[in-house]
Amino acid sequence: MKYTTSDKYILVRNGQRKGNYNLSEVCEEIVNFSSFNKTHCWADKYIADLRDSTDINRGNPSTWASLGIEHHIVLCAE
């Protein structure tokens, strides 16, 4: 997942190239960023909720790209 802050681009992944990805680990890393704010936008709330979820359906690469893009657009608009 690509995640942006006001001064850098961050690429976060769980090390797997195919198979069952563990997006909750990726979300955990993002939520632990000092500048993370789950009320910043829809994507950040989704990331925080997904980290805490026990649901096995964690999305797919399109979902994860959408999260990064939505967060980036809101950050740039602000």
Secondary structure, DSSP 8 states (H G I E B T S, - for coil): -EEE-SS-EEE---S-SSSS--HHHHHHHHHTSTT--TTS-HHHHHHHHHHH---S----HHHHHHHHHHHHHHHHH-
